[in-house]
Structures are given as C-alpha cells and as structure tokens.
Amino acid sequence: MLVPFFGVVLLMPPLLNLFEGLLSPLGVPVEVLYLFGVWLLVIAGAVLLSRLRQFRVLTPEPITESRPAVPADPAGDA
C-alpha cells in the first residue's frame, strides 16, 4: 500500500507544477524527467518490496503427527 500512496502523492499537480517551464541542459522539460523518474521509482519500489522475504508465500512445513504409544495388552494376548 505504501508504494502506490507515495506514487500518487509525488505525482500530484502541486509537485509537478514546481518544475513547470524549466529545461534541462538537453532541452527536455524537467517536468517530464520528474514524471518518468517517479514512475521508475514506483516500479523499482514495487520490485524491491515484492522480493522481501516477508511478502513471499512460504510453503508450510509438513505437520508430523505424534501418535500415542499403544499400551501393552494387559492380558498378554498378542
């Protein structure tokens, strides 16, 4: 839930408007670079979080049943 939340917050118009009208040295608007940078960070964050061990579905260990010992036959019949 954190990755989409931060993605939405970082892509809100007030933050995008901070870079309006600025050009990078290569002539690409900084607003576009910011947009794609946040997009790549959201993807990278999702990949990293999906690789954490706590989010993986682990196969459960087999349950070994402990059976009570069979009592000896008191009559001696076997």
N, C-alpha and C positions, 0 to 999 in steps of 0.2 A: 504494500500500500504506500510505502514511502517514495518509491521511485516515480510513480505517476503523479503523486502530490507535488513533489519538487519540480517535476517537468511542467506541470500546469502553472505553478507559481512563477517559474522562471520565464515562461512564455506569455505571461500576461502583458497587455499593451503598455502599462506604465513602465515596465522594464525594457520592453522593446523600443519604446519611444526615446529612451535615453541615448540611443545610438543613431537616431534619425539624422540624416544629412551628412554623416561622417563618411569619409572614404579612406580605405586602406591604401598603403603605398602601391598596391597592384591595381587600383581602380575599382575594386569590389566594395560595395557598401558594407560598412561594419555591421549593420543590422542583419544582413544576410549571413555574415560569418558567425554572428552571435546565435542566430536561429539554428544553423546547422551544427554549431558547436554544442548547444544544449541538446539537440536531437541525438548527437553521437554520445554525449554523456549519459543520457537516459538509457540508451541501448546498452552502453558499457556497464552501467549500474545494474541493469536487469540481468545481464550475463553473469556479473560477479556475484550477485545475490543468489542466483539460481545454482551456482556452483558451491555455495557453502554447504557444509555437511548437515546442518540442522534443517535445511529445507528439502533434503533428499528423502525419498521414501525408502526406508531401510527394510530389508526382508527380516521378518521376525525369526528369532532363534527357535528351533523345534522344542516343543514342550515335552520333557521327559516325565512320564508318569511314574510315580513311586507307588508300587503296589505293596500292600501289607504282606508280611510273611505269612505263609499258610501254616496255621498251627498243626502240630503233630496230632495224629489221631490218638485220642486217649485210650481207645480200646485195643490198639495195636494192630488193627486191620489195615492192610495196605492195599 
